């Protein structure tokens, strides 16, 4: 037997049966003696044989594989994958993660490109994480997590980003801050970004604080963008005493930039984030943030997809989970 990938022919030769007999055993078909079935299965286990996903798809029109499609592997998607993995325990399904590494021919429409590469032969359905569009087709069942364009017809899972934005801003206002900066997403990016900004503006309005356009900046969730934007905010003639960053990665970058400029967090600048990824607890100081239940979002998304694959309608097609404030050490009253 060759030292490469074990084939069905290797199994047949080792078991002393035909390829057709091995195929029948693999597909649980009648016409094979029980002793032969046992022998073939022993050889399969001994040799570590696995049929390819493509071959499985051609044979059964199913792969029993769910794809989790992400633009990049970063703290949010990494946490979501933990929940997705929990959802398939005890099922016949496996997970495959497909990411472009944040690169390629442009972010808009990445989910269409990824689906076209995987659908039909490699995956039975997909969870799209932070998709930019939902008008995907091709007959593959999909569920979207934190989508760009709202609910439409595709089942979705997200968090209460509007309330989360309020919680973060209200916390800073309650501490006594009046000049509160906001680091958000580009307006045509994910739906969650504008909702968090809306929560920020709403909390300011309820406190009788008019928003200052100079303090509201678009930084994206890219670390370099965030760092440059934070420097701009902190070198204003009247800089903010607190910054609400619309995700933890940007918030942690804010702390690092402020520290490099000789500012102390939270004595000179309070910082609050959004997500509550594990990295937020390890920042210096530990980051106050708004938690969205990311792992639960991944688990629910896969459970909804499993319903679709079984021909059932999910109990809810659009799930919105609550957010909550997680106070730590990066916020304090202003001087």
N, C-alpha and C positions, 0 to 999 in steps of 0.2 A: 504494500500500500504506500502511496506517495506521502510525503511529509507535509503537504499543503492541506487545503480545506478538505474535510471528509465529505465524500459524495454518497449519493444513494447507491451507486454501483459498488463502492467500498463496503457498505453495509450488506448488500446482497451477497458479495463474494465471501465476506467474513462469516455470514450466517449460513452459507451454502444453499441459498434460495435465489429465485429470479428477482429482477428489479420490479417486475409487476407485483410480486408477492409483497415486497417491502412497501410499495406504494399502497397496496390494500391495507396493510397494517397501519401505515401513517394516517390513512383516511378512514379508519374504522369500518372497512367494508367487509361484507360477508365472504365466505368461501375459503377461509384460511383456518387450518386446524389450530386448536388452542395451544398445543405445544409449540407449533411454529410461531404463533404470535408472541409467546413468551420468549422464545429464542431470539426473534428479531428485536424485540424491545430490549433484551439484555445487551445485544450487540450495539444498538443505538446508544444506550447509556454508556457502554464501555468505550466506544469510539468518540463519544461526544458529538454525534451527528445532529445538525440543525438544518432544516430546509431553509433556503433563502426566502426573504420576504417577497421577492418578485415571484418566485416559483409558487409560494403559498397563495399569493394573490391570483395568479393565473389558474391555479387548481380550484380554489374555493371562492373566488371573487371577494375574499376578505383576507386581511393580514392580522387582525386582532391587535393592531398597533394604533395608538393614538399619538398624533403629533402635537407637540407644544411649540408653536412658532413665535419667535421673538426677534425683534430687531437687533438686540444685543443682550449679552449676559451681564447684568449689573445687579446691584443689591435687591431691587424690587423683583426682578424676574427670578433671581435665585431663590428668594423666599417663597415666591408663588409656586415654584417647582416642588418644594417640599410638600405643600398641600396637595398638589396634583398627584405626587407619588403615593400619598396616603390614600387617595380616592380609588386607586386601582388595586389596592391590596384585597385579596380574596376574589378577584375577578380573573377572567381569562385574558385580560388585556395587558399590553406592555406600553411603555412610553418611549418616544424618541423626541429629542429636543433638536430643533433646527434654528440656527442663528446665523445672521450675516456678519456678526461682529461689529455692527455699527458702520459698516462700509458698504460699498456697492454703487449702483448707478442712481442713487437718490432715495430718500426715505419714503416719499409719497408713493403709495401703492405697493410697498414691499410685500404685503401679505398675498397679493395676487400672484406675484412671481414665485414666492415660496410654495404656495398651494399648487401651482401648476407643476412644480418639480416633484412634489411628493404624492399628490392625489392619485388614486386609482391603482397604484402598484405598491406603494410603501406604507400608506396610512389609510385607515377607514374613516377617520374624522380628525378635526383639529381644534385646538384651543388657540385663538389668536390673542396674543398679549400686547396691549396698547396698540391696536391696529389704527392706521390712519384713515382707512376707508372700510366700509362694511358691504359694499356692493360686489361681494365676491360671488362667483358662480362655479359651475363645474359639477354640481351635484354632490359635493362632499359636505357632510354635516359639520357645522362650525359653531362655536360659542366664543364670544368676544369678552375679554377682560379689560376694563378701563378703556373703552373705545373713544375714537375721536368724535364721531358724528351721531351720538345719541343712540336710541334704541332700535328704531326701524323694525325690520323683520327678523334680524338675527338675534338669538338669545344672548343676553349680556349679564355680566356681573361687574358691579363697581361699588365704591364706597360713597358715603354722604360727604362729598368734597365741599359742598357749600357750607354745611354745618361745621366741618373741620376747619375751614378758613375762618369762620366766626370764632370758634373756640380758641384758636391760636391768637387772634387779634384781641379778643376780649381778655385773655390772660395778660397780655402785655399792657393793655389799658388799665386793668385792675392793679397792676404793679405801679402805675403812675406815669407810664410812657405816653407821650403825645406826638413825638416825631418818630413814626414807625415806618421803616422801609419795607418794600415788598419785592422779592425776586420771583418772577413768574415765568411762564412758558410763552413761546410765540403764539399770537392770537389764533393762528390756523393749525395749531398743534392739537394735542389731546384735549378732550372736553373737560377733563379734570382741572386743567390749569386755569381757564377762565372762571370755573366755578369756585376755586379757592380764592381767586382775586375778588370775585363777587362777595364772598363771605368776609374778606378783609375790608372791603369798602362798606359793606352793610354794618359791620361792627363799629367802624369809625363814625358812620352816620348816626347810629343809635347813641353814640357817646358825644355827639355834637362836634365832631372833629372833621373838618373838611379835608379830603384827600389832597395831598401835595403831589402834583405830577412829577416833580423832581425826585420823589422818593419811590416811585413805582417804576421798576425797571424790568425789561425782558432779558433774561439771562439764559433761557433754555435750561436743560438739566446737565449740560456739559460742564465738566469741572473747570476747563480753561475759561469758558464764557463767564461762569459764575465768579471766578477770581477777578477778572478784569472789571466786571460790573460792580463788585463789592468795593474795589479800590476807588471807583468813580464816586460811589455813594459816600464812602468814608472821608473823601477829600473835598466834599461840598463845603461851602462857607458855613452852612448850618447843617451839619450831618445828622443822621438819625441817631437816637439813643438805643434803638432796638431794630432788628431786622427779622422779618418773617420770610423764610425761604420756602418755596413751594415743594421742596423735597429735601430729604436728609443729606443727600450728597452735596447739594448746594449749601446747606446750612453748615455742614462740617467744613467745607471750603471757606465759608464766611469766617468761622472761628479761626482757621489757620491764617487767613489774610489779615484779620484784625490783630492777631498776635504778632505777625511779622512786622506790622506797622507800629508796634509798641503799645497797643491797646490791650486792656485786660478784660476778659470775658468771665463773669458778667459785670464787673465793676464799672467799666467804661462803655460796654456795649452788651446788650442782651440779644441772644440769638435763639430762634425757635424754628424747628423744621416740620416736616410732614412725611409720614410713612411708618416710623419706628422700626427701621431695619436694624439688625444686630450691631452694625457699625456705630449707631447713634449712642449706644451705651459705652462704647470704648473711646469716644472722642474726649478731648481734654479742654474744658470740663465736659462731663457727660451731657448729652444734648437733650434739652426739653423739646418735645415733639408732639405731634398729633398722630395717633396710631390709627391706621386703617388695617383691618385684619387680613393681611396679604395671604398668609397660608390658607385661611378659610376661603378666600376668594378663589384660589387655585383649586381647592377641594370641591367647592360647589360647582365651578365651571366644568370640571371633569365629570361630576355626577350628572349634570345637565346633559353633557355630551353622550354619556352612557345611555341615558333615557332616549335620546334621539337615535342612537345606533340600534337600540332595541325596538324602534318603531313606536315609542311612547312620547307624548308631549310632556315636557318637564312640568312639575307642579306650578312653577313660576317661570315665565320666560325672561323676566327682567328683575334681577335681584340687586337691591341696594342695601349695603351693610352699614351699620353705624360707625362713627369715628369717636375717639375719646382723647382727652388731653393726658399726656404722660409728663408730669413735671420732674425735672432733674435739676442740674446745677448751672445751666447756661443762661438763666434769666434771673434778674434781681431788679429792685426799684432803681430808677435813674438817680444819679448824684443830684 
